[in-house]
Amino acid sequence: MNTNSKLLVTLVFLTSTFLQQAFSQSGLRINYSQSFDVAQEQTSMTTGRDFTEAFNTTFIGSSTTQSFGIQYTHDFGHLYFDGGAEYRTTGLDFMISEFQLESPVLESKASIRNTFLSIPLVAGLQKGNFNIGVGPRFNFLLDQSIENGDAMDFQSVEQSLQTNFQFTVGYEFFDRVQLSASYERALHQARDHFSIADKETQLKSSPNLLTIGLGVRIF
């Protein structure tokens, strides 16, 4: 065997060894998660256009959020990285009271329903089957609708990108099933999503979430 052949064989061997090692440290999971609202309820008063009416808006919280998608994971010894793509549905719920001169108070619940392409990215530490990590989650808006908003001059403000920052812990059972919990801190506020009578409100509550997830490794 000449020198070039030996070099070629060595290169093939090293490449295959590297790919096998990389593959053994990587994997794909199918994930399902459900999120629960942990935001604090807040109320804010907004004056109407002609000052003859006022709106008392209460942010009730986020509706139950569901996500389904796929996740890539790679191990670096005691470090790991996760990245994925998920189809996510969520909602924001508000209670609106309208006050008018010489008129009874009117109340109505308004909701904003969103559908996202969600991209979670997490890096962190792992010990055995236990891991802990942090990272951003980017939510790209696919669709949005309003329920019961028109009667109270309630209008949505469309945001094509919403960003959360998450802290997550997880445990893998049987080297295949991943159970995780994460706290998602929204980097936006409830008031960013709507207006009353074309005016912003003073709500400062953020739609934060506690998320419970289940993933199954497919390879």
PyMOL commands that set and color helices and strands:
alter all, ss='L'
color gray80, all
select helices_A, chain A and resi 3-24+150-152+190-193
alter helices_A, ss='H'
color red, helices_A
select strands_A, chain A and resi 26-37+42-47+53-76+79-100+106-127+130-147+154-156+161-173+177-186+194-196+209-217
alter strands_A, ss='S'
color yellow, strands_A
deselect
rebuild
show_as cartoon
